[in-house]
Amino acid sequence: MTESRFSSRASEGRRPRAREGDKRERILRAATKVFARKGFHATRVSEVAKSAGVADGTIYLYFKSKDDLLVSLFEDRVVLLLATLERELQKRETFEGKLRCVLELQLGLLEGERDLAEVITVNLRQSTRMMKQYAAPKFMQYLDAIARVVEGGQKSGEFRVDASPHLVARAVFGALDGVTMTWALGKADAGGLSRAATQVADIFLRGLSARPSP
């Protein structure tokens, strides 16, 4: 698997990271690869360590357990997604453009990262406990970010005001999550997620538009 676009974006414009930070990222990338190939529950920590090229005990210097490794993988990627989203939203002048940006980023950043897409959409949700106790806070931050875009569009007059911003946010995420999961588990389709982002954005923007359809 090529180096994740998530991790490559994170390295843009930064100073060289400490070796410890690089090793942690290497472990996360290895975990993504092994979890996608074998499944989270069937994977042993020693297999992740072998894939990362580190000793078994090194994993526990950075992560408390295999569960913590999976949750950290999700949280790190969501934190980066939120940071990228905040930066990119400032470049869009309209709220329609901002909402389209949300869809393009979530799907675009996973384009070519089938292993990561599978781990996030399939492996993580297999544990309801982890989703509720650990992944939920970061997940809610992302939903809140989408809801704020919808609220802004309602205040500007671009979006209809009778739609709940948080309901729209959940619907947007649900659509993107479904598209990502079927793409990750299906046949390779270069550019598939990017094309899907455009179509899903069109559907939601037409439904949210405050202007009557022609």
N, CA, C and O of each residue as an XYZ file, in Angstrom:
856
protein
N       0.837     -1.189      0.000
C       0.000      0.000      0.000
C       0.872      1.240      0.000
O       1.848      1.326      0.746
N       0.518      2.196     -0.838
C       1.290      3.424     -0.845
C       1.028      4.213      0.401
O       0.028      3.994      1.083
N       1.932      5.148      0.713
C       1.779      5.935      1.930
C       0.489      6.720      1.870
O       0.157      7.314      0.845
N      -0.224      6.720      2.954
C      -1.537      7.342      3.022
C      -1.482      8.812      2.679
O      -0.566      9.527      3.087
N      -2.497      9.268      1.905
C      -2.606     10.688      1.622
C      -2.883     11.453      2.905
O      -2.544     12.631      3.019
N      -3.497     10.783      3.870
C      -3.691     11.422      5.169
C      -2.340     11.765      5.769
O      -2.114     12.903      6.182
N      -1.432     10.785      5.821
C      -0.146     11.017      6.458
C       0.725     11.948      5.638
O       1.500     12.720      6.203
N       0.615     11.893      4.304
C       1.431     12.778      3.483
C       0.971     14.217      3.627
O       1.801     15.126      3.624
N      -0.332     14.451      3.752
C      -0.827     15.803      3.967
C      -0.383     16.335      5.314
O      -0.097     17.522      5.467
N      -0.330     15.448      6.281
C       0.065     15.886      7.616
C       1.500     16.365      7.632
O       1.872     17.191      8.465
N       2.318     15.849      6.710
C       3.732     16.193      6.718
C       4.042     17.459      5.940
O       5.169     17.952      5.980
N       3.026     18.005      5.212
C       3.264     19.191      4.410
C       3.593     20.375      5.306
O       2.874     20.658      6.264
N       4.658     21.048      4.997
C       4.989     22.284      5.683
C       5.430     22.132      7.116
O       5.475     23.126      7.841
N       5.763     20.912      7.569
C       6.165     20.735      8.953
C       7.670     20.509      9.021
O       8.295     20.178      8.014
N       8.237     20.683     10.171
C       9.631     20.345     10.404
C       9.756     18.831     10.540
O       8.765     18.161     10.829
N      10.951     18.277     10.339
C      11.117     16.825     10.503
C      10.643     16.386     11.884
O      11.021     16.974     12.897
N       9.822     15.363     11.912
C       9.278     14.881     13.179
C      10.318     14.063     13.919
O      11.255     13.534     13.322
N      10.140     13.968     15.219
C      11.024     13.134     16.027
C      10.854     11.683     15.604
O       9.797     11.271     15.126
N      11.927     10.921     15.795
C      11.875      9.518     15.373
C      10.738      8.777     16.063
O      10.141      7.883     15.464
N      10.425      9.126     17.310
C       9.351      8.457     18.027
C       8.011      8.681     17.329
O       7.208      7.756     17.206
N       7.770      9.916     16.871
C       6.521     10.200     16.184
C       6.423      9.465     14.874
O       5.347      8.991     14.508
N       7.539      9.358     14.152
C       7.549      8.625     12.899
C       7.249      7.141     13.139
O       6.541      6.509     12.356
N       7.791      6.600     14.222
C       7.571      5.187     14.528
C       6.102      4.942     14.855
O       5.535      3.926     14.452
N       5.487      5.866     15.580
C       4.068      5.727     15.902
C       3.232      5.715     14.624
O       2.314      4.907     14.483
N       3.551      6.602     13.711
C       2.824      6.649     12.441
C       3.068      5.377     11.633
O       2.160      4.883     10.965
N       4.275      4.852     11.692
C       4.586      3.610     10.981
C       3.767      2.449     11.545
O       3.302      1.587     10.800
N       3.597      2.437     12.859
C       2.780      1.398     13.483
C       1.326      1.529     13.042
O       0.669      0.528     12.756
N       0.820      2.765     12.987
C      -0.562      2.978     12.561
C      -0.766      2.529     11.115
O      -1.785      1.914     10.798
N       0.176      2.824     10.252
C       0.055      2.403      8.855
C       0.095      0.880      8.742
O      -0.641      0.283      7.957
N       0.971      0.262      9.545
C       1.045     -1.199      9.529
C      -0.251     -1.810     10.046
O      -0.735     -2.799      9.498
N      -0.812     -1.224     11.098
C      -2.074     -1.726     11.654
C      -3.188     -1.623     10.621
O      -4.011     -2.531     10.501
N      -3.218     -0.533      9.882
C      -4.229     -0.366      8.835
C      -4.142     -1.502      7.827
O      -5.158     -2.078      7.439
N      -2.946     -1.815      7.415
C      -2.736     -2.864      6.422
C      -3.137     -4.235      6.949
O      -3.815     -4.996      6.259
N      -2.717     -4.552      8.176
C      -2.990     -5.881      8.732
C      -4.463     -6.023      9.109
O      -5.062     -7.070      8.860
N      -5.056     -4.985      9.708
C      -6.477     -5.047     10.064
C      -7.331     -5.272      8.826
O      -8.280     -6.055      8.858
N      -6.999     -4.591      7.739
C      -7.784     -4.731      6.513
C      -7.645     -6.127      5.921
O      -8.601     -6.671      5.368
N      -6.448     -6.707      6.038
C      -6.207     -8.023      5.450
C      -6.800     -9.154      6.284
O      -7.385    -10.085      5.730
N      -6.658     -9.086      7.606
C      -7.063    -10.202      8.456
C      -8.323     -9.931      9.266
O      -8.950    -10.863      9.770
N      -8.699     -8.653      9.395
C      -9.803     -8.315     10.291
C      -9.245     -7.976     11.665
O      -8.235     -8.539     12.089
N      -9.899     -7.063     12.350
C      -9.392     -6.594     13.637
C      -9.297     -7.713     14.662
O      -8.258     -7.878     15.302
N     -10.356     -8.476     14.825
C     -10.402     -9.486     15.884
C      -9.424    -10.633     15.636
O      -8.941    -11.245     16.589
N      -9.128    -10.930     14.383
C      -8.227    -12.045     14.074
C      -6.763    -11.625     14.082
O      -5.874    -12.472     13.993
N      -6.512    -10.342     14.187
C      -5.132     -9.842     14.146
C      -4.485     -9.905     15.523
O      -5.112     -9.564     16.526
N      -3.230    -10.340     15.570
C      -2.450    -10.313     16.802
C      -1.532     -9.097     16.783
O      -1.093     -8.654     15.722
N      -1.249     -8.567     17.954
C      -0.371     -7.400     18.054
C       0.997     -7.712     17.454
O       1.628     -6.844     16.852
N       1.443     -8.928     17.616
C       2.749     -9.318     17.070
C       2.777     -9.203     15.552
O       3.829     -8.938     14.970
N       1.634     -9.401     14.908
C       1.573     -9.282     13.447
C       1.696     -7.825     13.016
O       2.323     -7.521     12.001
N       1.103     -6.937     13.784
C       1.241     -5.509     13.499
C       2.691     -5.087     13.688
O       3.244     -4.347     12.875
N       3.304     -5.569     14.777
C       4.698     -5.231     15.053
C       5.608     -5.715     13.926
O       6.504     -4.988     13.498
N       5.385     -6.919     13.452
C       6.196     -7.469     12.374
C       6.050     -6.633     11.107
O       7.037     -6.337     10.433
N       4.820     -6.256     10.789
C       4.575     -5.452      9.601
C       5.217     -4.073      9.709
O       5.674     -3.511      8.713
N       5.247     -3.530     10.936
C       5.829     -2.206     11.165
C       7.345     -2.259     11.304
O       8.007     -1.221     11.269
N       7.901     -3.459     11.461
C       9.335     -3.603     11.619
C       9.826     -3.194     12.993
O      10.923     -2.653     13.131
N       9.000     -3.456     14.031
C       9.381     -3.114     15.398
C       9.176     -4.338     16.283
O       8.518     -5.300     15.889
N       9.744     -4.291     17.474
C       9.552     -5.370     18.435
C       8.132     -5.326     18.990
O       7.505     -4.267     19.025
N       7.625     -6.486     19.427
C       6.260     -6.555     19.945
C       6.034     -5.541     21.064
O       5.006     -4.864     21.102
N       7.002     -5.444     21.972
C       6.846     -4.555     23.109
C       6.806     -3.089     22.731
O       6.300     -2.267     23.495
N       7.336     -2.744     21.553
C       7.344     -1.351     21.123
C       5.923     -0.838     20.918
O       5.649      0.342     21.139
N       5.029     -1.713     20.501
C       3.633     -1.306     20.289
C       3.068     -0.701     21.560
O       2.345      0.295     21.521
N       3.408     -1.319     22.702
C       2.816     -0.888     23.971
C       3.481      0.379     24.530
O       3.041      0.914     25.548
N       4.519      0.847     23.876
C       5.081      2.142     24.254
C       4.201      3.283     23.739
O       4.245      4.401     24.252
N       3.415      2.982     22.729
C       2.581      4.003     22.097
C       1.086      3.759     22.286
O       0.298      4.704     22.257
N       0.688      2.506     22.478
C      -0.732      2.160     22.565
C      -0.948      1.173     23.719
O      -0.152      0.255     23.918
N      -2.022      1.370     24.466
C      -2.296      0.551     25.636
C      -2.661     -0.880     25.257
O      -2.346     -1.824     25.983
N      -3.327     -1.033     24.119
C      -3.838     -2.346     23.727
C      -4.134     -2.339     22.233
O      -3.956     -1.324     21.559
N      -4.581     -3.463     21.731
C      -4.986     -3.530     20.328
C      -6.210     -2.654     20.097
O      -6.330     -2.012     19.054
N      -7.124     -2.624     21.076
C      -8.288     -1.741     20.974
C      -7.849     -0.286     20.865
O      -8.372      0.470     20.047
N      -6.901      0.093     21.683
C      -6.408      1.470     21.683
C      -5.748      1.796     20.345
O      -5.834      2.928     19.871
N      -5.106      0.832     19.752
C      -4.472      1.025     18.448
C      -5.524      1.331     17.385
O      -5.338      2.236     16.572
N      -6.613      0.592     17.385
C      -7.688      0.817     16.412
C      -8.343      2.179     16.617
O      -8.561      2.920     15.658
N      -8.656      2.506     17.870
C      -9.303      3.788     18.159
C      -8.365      4.947     17.821
O      -8.805      5.968     17.293
N      -7.086      4.794     18.122
C      -6.113      5.845     17.814
C      -6.014      6.072     16.312
O      -5.854      7.202     15.852
N      -6.110      4.993     15.563
C      -6.079      5.099     14.111
C      -7.248      5.951     13.620
O      -7.080      6.831     12.776
N      -8.422      5.676     14.159
C      -9.619      6.444     13.785
C      -9.492      7.901     14.218
O      -9.748      8.815     13.434
N      -9.091      8.110     15.481
C      -9.021      9.469     16.009
C      -7.990     10.312     15.282
O      -8.251     11.474     14.970
N      -6.828      9.750     15.008
C      -5.785     10.497     14.307
C      -6.266     10.957     12.938
O      -6.001     12.088     12.532
N      -6.962     10.099     12.239
C      -7.432     10.437     10.890
C      -8.563     11.456     10.951
O      -8.655     12.321     10.081
N      -9.428     11.370     11.965
C     -10.505     12.352     12.094
C      -9.937     13.721     12.462
O     -10.385     14.743     11.943
N      -8.946     13.738     13.360
C      -8.306     15.009     13.737
C      -7.697     15.668     12.510
O      -7.835     16.876     12.319
N      -7.028     14.885     11.682
C      -6.431     15.438     10.474
C      -7.504     15.901      9.498
O      -7.356     16.938      8.852
N      -8.587     15.128      9.391
C      -9.694     15.514      8.515
C     -10.302     16.832      8.962
O     -10.597     17.691      8.131
N     -10.493     17.003     10.269
C     -11.057     18.243     10.800
C     -10.136     19.428     10.530
O     -10.597     20.506     10.156
N      -8.846     19.228     10.719
C      -7.892     20.311     10.474
C      -7.869     20.696      8.995
O      -7.844     21.878      8.651
N      -7.878     19.685      8.127
C      -7.898     19.951      6.690
C      -9.190     20.631      6.290
O      -9.192     21.551      5.471
N     -10.297     20.174      6.874
C     -11.609     20.752      6.562
C     -11.662     22.223      6.966
O     -12.137     23.064      6.202
N     -11.177     22.531      8.159
C     -11.185     23.917      8.628
C     -10.399     24.821      7.678
O     -10.815     25.943      7.387
N      -9.282     24.330      7.209
C      -8.446     25.116      6.305
C      -9.112     25.294      4.939
O      -9.113     26.391      4.380
N      -9.675     24.214      4.409
C     -10.254     24.264      3.075
C     -11.570     25.032      3.033
O     -11.882     25.675      2.031
N     -12.346     24.970      4.117
C     -13.632     25.681      4.128
C     -13.437     27.187      4.002
O     -14.293     27.877      3.447
N     -12.342     27.695      4.500
C     -12.077     29.127      4.421
C     -11.881     29.595      2.984
O     -11.999     30.786      2.693
N     -11.585     28.665      2.093
C     -11.346     29.016      0.697
C     -12.643     29.069     -0.113
O     -12.646     29.566     -1.239
N     -13.731     28.569      0.441
C     -15.011     28.545     -0.279
C     -15.859     29.743      0.130
O     -16.024     30.010      1.321
N     -16.391     30.458     -0.840
C     -17.120     31.691     -0.555
C     -18.581     31.451     -0.188
O     -19.150     32.197      0.608
N     -19.187     30.421     -0.761
C     -20.592     30.134     -0.482
C     -20.708     28.908      0.407
O     -19.790     28.091      0.485
N     -21.853     28.790      1.077
C     -22.059     27.620      1.931
C     -22.380     26.386      1.086
O     -22.137     25.259      1.518
N     -22.915     26.590     -0.097
C     -23.068     25.459     -1.007
C     -21.692     24.899     -1.348
O     -21.494     23.685     -1.385
N     -20.747     25.801     -1.596
C     -19.382     25.368     -1.885
C     -18.738     24.702     -0.689
O     -17.972     23.750     -0.841
N     -19.044     25.200      0.508
C     -18.484     24.617      1.725
C     -19.004     23.201      1.944
O     -18.238     22.308      2.304
N     -20.307     22.989      1.727
C     -20.862     21.653      1.922
C     -20.298     20.690      0.885
O     -20.014     19.532      1.192
N     -20.138     21.173     -0.341
C     -19.531     20.331     -1.368
C     -18.093     19.974     -0.977
O     -17.613     18.876     -1.259
N     -17.424     20.916     -0.327
C     -16.053     20.686      0.138
C     -16.007     19.559      1.155
O     -15.093     18.736      1.123
N     -16.997     19.508      2.072
C     -17.053     18.450      3.080
C     -17.082     17.082      2.406
O     -16.330     16.177      2.770
N     -17.960     16.949      1.422
C     -18.093     15.662      0.742
C     -16.838     15.316     -0.053
O     -16.384     14.172     -0.047
N     -16.289     16.307     -0.732
C     -15.092     16.058     -1.536
C     -13.911     15.633     -0.669
O     -13.123     14.769     -1.055
N     -13.797     16.254      0.513
C     -12.671     15.924      1.385
C     -12.801     14.531      1.974
O     -11.848     13.753      1.936
N     -13.972     14.204      2.520
C     -14.105     12.902      3.177
C     -13.861     11.768      2.194
O     -13.180     10.797      2.522
N     -14.407     11.883      1.004
C     -14.210     10.817      0.027
C     -12.869     10.958     -0.694
O     -12.211      9.960     -0.987
N     -12.468     12.195     -0.977
C     -11.235     12.406     -1.712
C     -10.003     11.973     -0.950
O      -9.063     11.445     -1.545
N      -9.988     12.188      0.376
C      -8.823     11.806      1.163
C      -8.677     10.293      1.278
O      -7.592      9.791      1.570
N      -9.763      9.571      1.049
C      -9.703      8.107      1.118
C      -9.461      7.479     -0.251
O      -9.230      6.274     -0.353
N      -9.513      8.299     -1.308
C      -9.297      7.778     -2.656
C      -7.915      7.124     -2.727
O      -6.911      7.763     -2.415
N      -7.863      5.890     -3.123
C      -6.600      5.172     -3.203
C      -6.169      4.557     -1.890
O      -5.130      3.899     -1.832
N      -6.953      4.759     -0.817
C      -6.613      4.209      0.500
C      -7.667      3.177      0.909
O      -8.369      3.341      1.906
N      -7.755      2.127      0.123
C      -8.798      1.128      0.345
C      -8.676      0.466      1.722
O      -9.685      0.226      2.385
N      -7.454      0.173      2.148
C      -7.271     -0.461      3.454
C      -7.802      0.426      4.570
O      -8.516     -0.041      5.457
N      -7.450      1.708      4.522
C      -7.905      2.634      5.555
C      -9.414      2.770      5.531
O     -10.049      2.801      6.585
N      -9.997      2.850      4.349
C     -11.448      2.966      4.226
C     -12.143      1.747      4.823
O     -13.162      1.877      5.501
N     -11.588      0.565      4.570
C     -12.193     -0.663      5.095
C     -12.089     -0.728      6.620
O     -13.039     -1.122      7.297
N     -10.938     -0.341      7.149
C     -10.756     -0.389      8.600
C     -11.732      0.559      9.296
O     -12.347      0.191     10.297
N     -11.874      1.774      8.772
C     -12.731      2.771      9.410
C     -14.202      2.414      9.282
O     -14.959      2.577     10.239
N     -14.624      1.928      8.110
C     -16.045      1.682      7.889
C     -16.507      0.299      8.330
O     -17.685      0.107      8.630
N     -15.592     -0.664      8.373
C     -15.991     -2.036      8.703
C     -15.461     -2.474     10.065
O     -16.241     -2.848     10.940
N     -14.143     -2.431     10.251
C     -13.541     -2.976     11.467
C     -13.960     -2.220     12.718
O     -14.300     -2.838     13.727
N     -13.942     -0.886     12.666
C     -14.248     -0.115     13.863
C     -15.678     -0.318     14.324
O     -15.929     -0.429     15.524
N     -16.606     -0.367     13.406
C     -18.011     -0.481     13.804
C     -18.359     -1.874     14.311
O     -19.462     -2.085     14.815
N     -17.438     -2.828     14.187
C     -17.695     -4.158     14.724
C     -17.700     -4.159     16.247
O     -18.203     -5.097     16.866
N     -17.145     -3.120     16.850
C     -17.139     -3.019     18.305
C     -17.994     -1.838     18.734
O     -17.544     -0.693     18.685
N     -19.215     -2.109     19.151
C     -20.105     -1.049     19.607
C     -19.539     -0.348     20.827
O     -19.697      0.864     20.980
N     -18.878     -1.102     21.700
C     -18.314     -0.516     22.916
C     -17.259      0.531     22.576
O     -17.257      1.624     23.142
N     -16.369      0.198     21.656
C     -15.330      1.152     21.285
C     -15.914      2.380     20.607
O     -15.447      3.499     20.819
N     -16.938      2.166     19.790
C     -17.560      3.301     19.114
C     -18.176      4.258     20.127
O     -18.041      5.475     20.003
N     -18.853      3.700     21.130
C     -19.544      4.537     22.109
C     -18.579      5.222     23.072
O     -18.732      6.404     23.378
N     -17.585      4.471     23.546
C     -16.730      4.990     24.606
C     -15.570      5.834     24.095
O     -15.150      6.782     24.758
N     -15.057      5.495     22.931
C     -13.817      6.138     22.501
C     -13.948      6.933     21.203
O     -13.503      8.078     21.125
N     -14.559      6.327     20.190
C     -14.625      6.991     18.891
C     -15.699      8.071     18.835
O     -15.606      8.996     18.029
N     -16.722      7.960     19.689
C     -17.857      8.880     19.630
C     -17.489     10.354     19.755
O     -18.011     11.160     18.985
N     -16.610     10.756     20.693
C     -16.301     12.196     20.819
C     -15.761     12.813     19.536
O     -16.221     13.881     19.133
N     -14.803     12.171     18.886
C     -14.248     12.699     17.640
C     -15.292     12.666     16.531
O     -15.365     13.575     15.704
N     -16.089     11.623     16.524
C     -17.146     11.501     15.528
C     -18.140     12.653     15.668
O     -18.564     13.231     14.667
N     -18.511     12.988     16.899
C     -19.462     14.071     17.131
C     -18.854     15.415     16.736
O     -19.573     16.290     16.253
N     -17.561     15.598     16.928
C     -16.904     16.839     16.497
C     -17.036     17.007     14.985
O     -17.253     18.112     14.489
N     -16.906     15.918     14.275
C     -17.017     15.983     12.819
C     -18.451     16.298     12.406
O     -18.676     17.113     11.511
N     -19.417     15.658     13.052
C     -20.815     15.951     12.744
C     -21.147     17.410     13.055
O     -21.877     18.056     12.304
N     -20.615     17.923     14.154
C     -20.853     19.332     14.515
C     -20.291     20.267     13.447
O     -20.895     21.294     13.136
N     -19.138     19.911     12.889
C     -18.535     20.748     11.846
C     -19.429     20.805     10.606
O     -19.577     21.859      9.988
N     -20.019     19.668     10.248
C     -20.932     19.643      9.105
C     -22.191     20.447      9.421
O     -22.684     21.203      8.584
N     -22.706     20.274     10.638
C     -23.923     20.987     11.036
C     -23.718     22.500     10.994
O     -24.631     23.237     10.622
N     -22.533     22.966     11.372
C     -22.260     24.407     11.342
C     -22.289     24.953      9.909
O     -22.705     26.089      9.681
N     -21.852     24.148      8.961
C     -21.930     24.559      7.562
C     -23.389     24.704      7.138
O     -23.757     25.664      6.462
N     -24.206     23.747      7.539
C     -25.635     23.802      7.196
C     -26.294     25.014      7.854
O     -27.074     25.719      7.213
N     -25.988     25.259      9.123
C     -26.544     26.415      9.819
C     -26.145     27.718      9.134
O     -26.954     28.635      8.996
N     -24.893     27.782      8.710
C     -24.428     28.979      8.012
C     -25.191     29.189      6.716
O     -25.544     30.319      6.376
N     -25.447     28.111      5.995
C     -26.204     28.209      4.752
C     -27.639     28.634      4.982
O     -28.226     29.330      4.154
N     -28.201     28.222      6.092
C     -29.564     28.640      6.421
C     -29.611     30.133      6.750
O     -30.533     30.833      6.330
N     -28.636     30.613      7.487
C     -28.589     32.034      7.850
C     -28.333     32.922      6.635
O     -28.815     34.053      6.563
N     -27.564     32.390      5.680
C     -27.262     33.184      4.486
C     -28.390     33.152      3.466
O     -28.380     33.918      2.503
N     -29.365     32.266      3.673
C     -30.471     32.141      2.736
C     -30.234     31.144      1.622
O     -31.074     30.995      0.734
N     -29.092     30.453      1.654
C     -28.799     29.472      0.612
C     -29.540     28.159      0.835
O     -29.938     27.497     -0.123
N     -29.727     27.782      2.106
C     -30.372     26.516      2.432
C     -31.739     26.745      3.065
O     -31.971     27.753      3.732
N     -32.614     25.817      2.849
C     -33.937     25.864      3.466
C     -33.799     25.794      4.983
O     -32.906     25.126      5.504
N     -34.687     26.488      5.682
C     -34.550     26.600      7.136
C     -35.352     25.544      7.886
O     -35.276     25.479      9.113
N     -36.113     24.721      7.184
C     -36.928     23.723      7.866
C     -36.216     22.389      8.035
O     -36.831     21.404      8.443
N     -34.923     22.350      7.723
C     -34.141     21.117      7.878
C     -33.239     21.246      9.101
O     -32.553     22.254      9.273
N     -33.247     20.224      9.943
C     -32.391     20.219     11.127
C     -30.931     20.083     10.702
O     -30.588     19.117     10.021
N     -30.059     21.023     11.083
C     -28.644     20.936     10.692
C     -27.980     19.635     11.129
O     -27.210     19.050     10.368
N     -28.271     19.176     12.346
C     -27.636     17.949     12.821
C     -28.214     16.706     12.133
O     -27.512     15.712     11.949
N     -29.496     16.770     11.756
C     -30.062     15.661     10.995
C     -29.408     15.596      9.617
O     -29.072     14.516      9.130
N     -29.233     16.755      8.998
C     -28.560     16.793      7.697
C     -27.132     16.272      7.832
O     -26.658     15.523      6.977
N     -26.449     16.665      8.901
C     -25.072     16.212      9.117
C     -25.004     14.695      9.217
O     -24.122     14.071      8.626
N     -25.932     14.100      9.963
C     -25.937     12.638     10.086
C     -26.267     11.974      8.759
O     -25.705     10.932      8.422
N     -27.190     12.587      7.997
C     -27.550     12.027      6.697
C     -26.379     12.106      5.724
O     -26.128     11.169      4.966
N     -25.660     13.232      5.749
C     -24.488     13.394      4.887
C     -23.428     12.353      5.236
O     -22.892     11.685      4.351
N     -23.127     12.215      6.536
C     -22.120     11.240      6.928
C     -22.569      9.828      6.575
O     -21.771      9.026      6.089
N     -23.841      9.521      6.816
C     -24.341      8.184      6.512
C     -24.200      7.849      5.036
O     -23.831      6.731      4.680
N     -24.496      8.820      4.180
C     -24.363      8.593      2.742
C     -22.901      8.366      2.367
O     -22.581      7.453      1.605
N     -22.019      9.202      2.908
C     -20.592      9.067      2.587
C     -20.020      7.765      3.138
O     -19.201      7.112      2.490
N     -20.458      7.395      4.338
C     -19.986      6.157      4.952
C     -20.413      4.953      4.122
O     -19.631      4.024      3.916
N     -21.656      4.971      3.647
C     -22.143      3.872      2.820
C     -21.402      3.772      1.501
O     -21.050      2.678      1.058
N     -21.166      4.915      0.877
C     -20.424      4.930     -0.388
C     -19.005      4.402     -0.175
O     -18.499      3.616     -0.976
N     -18.369      4.842      0.918
C     -17.005      4.419      1.202
C     -16.924      2.921      1.465
O     -16.013      2.249      0.981
N     -17.873      2.400      2.227
C     -17.840      0.983      2.575
C     -18.019      0.107      1.334
O     -17.279     -0.861      1.154
N     -18.981      0.428      0.482
C     -19.201     -0.393     -0.713
C     -18.010     -0.287     -1.666
O     -17.667     -1.252     -2.349
N     -17.381      0.892     -1.710
C     -16.184      1.063     -2.545
C     -15.027      0.241     -1.994
O     -14.310     -0.412     -2.752
N     -14.843      0.273     -0.679
C     -13.729     -0.439     -0.060
C     -13.864     -1.951     -0.204
O     -12.865     -2.654     -0.350
N     -15.077     -2.444     -0.164
C     -15.298     -3.885     -0.228
C     -15.527     -4.389     -1.648
O     -15.589     -5.597     -1.881
N     -15.652     -3.462     -2.597
C     -15.920     -3.851     -3.976
C     -14.662     -3.901     -4.823
O     -13.545     -3.967     -4.308
N     -14.864     -3.868     -6.126
C     -13.744     -3.915     -7.063
C     -13.084     -2.543     -7.147
O     -13.721     -1.518     -6.902
N     -11.811     -2.537     -7.493
C     -11.071     -1.287     -7.626
C     -11.725     -0.412     -8.684
O     -12.093     -0.887     -9.759
N     -11.863      0.851     -8.374
C     -12.494      1.804     -9.289
C     -11.768      3.128     -9.154
O     -12.127      3.960     -8.321
N     -10.747      3.320     -9.973
C      -9.956      4.543     -9.889
C     -10.843      5.764    -10.119
O     -11.551      5.858    -11.121
N     -10.789      6.689     -9.174
C     -11.600      7.891     -9.284
C     -13.035      7.708     -8.853
O     -13.838      8.636     -8.949
N     -13.373      6.504     -8.373
C     -14.763      6.214     -8.010
C     -15.293      7.097     -6.897
O     -16.427      7.572     -6.966
N     -14.480      7.320     -5.869
C     -14.938      8.135     -4.749
C     -15.072      9.604     -5.139
O     -15.986     10.289     -4.680
N     -14.187     10.077     -5.965
C     -14.263     11.467     -6.409
C     -15.524     11.709     -7.220
O     -16.189     12.730     -7.045
N     -15.852     10.793     -8.091
C     -17.089     10.922     -8.877
C     -18.302     10.834     -7.975
O     -19.276     11.565     -8.158
N     -18.245      9.936     -6.995
C     -19.365      9.790     -6.069
C     -19.572     11.065     -5.267
O     -20.711     11.454     -5.012
N     -18.483     11.725     -4.862
C     -18.586     12.958     -4.083
C     -19.376     14.008     -4.835
O     -20.208     14.700     -4.248
N     -19.123     14.135     -6.132
C     -19.837     15.123     -6.946
C     -21.322     14.808     -7.007
O     -22.154     15.703     -6.860
N     -21.659     13.542     -7.221
C     -23.063     13.153     -7.348
C     -23.813     13.279     -6.025
O     -24.944     13.763     -5.994
N     -23.181     12.840     -4.926
C     -23.832     12.953     -3.621
C     -24.038     14.421     -3.252
O     -25.076     14.786     -2.700
N     -23.051     15.257     -3.557
C     -23.177     16.685     -3.274
C     -24.350     17.283     -4.042
O     -25.118     18.069     -3.487
N     -24.495     16.919     -5.309
C     -25.609     17.426     -6.109
C     -26.947     17.053     -5.487
O     -27.865     17.872     -5.435
N     -27.054     15.813     -5.015
C     -28.309     15.337     -4.422
C     -28.654     16.129     -3.169
O     -29.783     16.595     -3.016
N     -27.686     16.281     -2.276
C     -27.952     16.996     -1.022
C     -28.205     18.481     -1.257
O     -29.088     19.063     -0.627
N     -27.451     19.092     -2.145
C     -27.613     20.524     -2.381
C     -28.961     20.838     -3.023
O     -29.550     21.882     -2.744
N     -29.446     19.958     -3.867
C     -30.772     20.173     -4.433
C     -31.853     20.053     -3.369
O     -32.838     20.791     -3.377
N     -31.654     19.113     -2.456
C     -32.637     18.938     -1.393
C     -32.617     20.071     -0.380
O     -33.644     20.391      0.219
N     -31.437     20.685     -0.185
C     -31.306     21.760      0.798
C     -31.568     23.137      0.229
O     -31.786     24.085      0.984
N     -31.552     23.266     -1.067
C     -31.629     24.581     -1.695
C     -32.877     25.334     -1.276
O     -33.978     24.784     -1.259
N     -32.684     26.610     -0.935
C     -33.826     27.469     -0.590
C     -34.522     27.983     -1.835
O     -35.615     28.543     -1.747
N     -33.907     27.801     -2.989
C     -34.496     28.263     -4.246
C     -35.340     27.157     -4.834
O     -34.927     25.998     -4.810
N     -36.515     27.476     -5.363
C     -37.368     26.456     -5.963
C     -36.727     25.853     -7.194
O     -36.045     26.549     -7.947
N     -36.940     24.560     -7.406
C     -36.364     23.896     -8.559
C     -37.061     24.399     -9.817
O     -38.261     24.670     -9.778
N     -36.340     24.532    -10.937
C     -36.946     25.006    -12.173
C     -37.952     24.000    -12.699
O     -38.568     24.229    -13.740
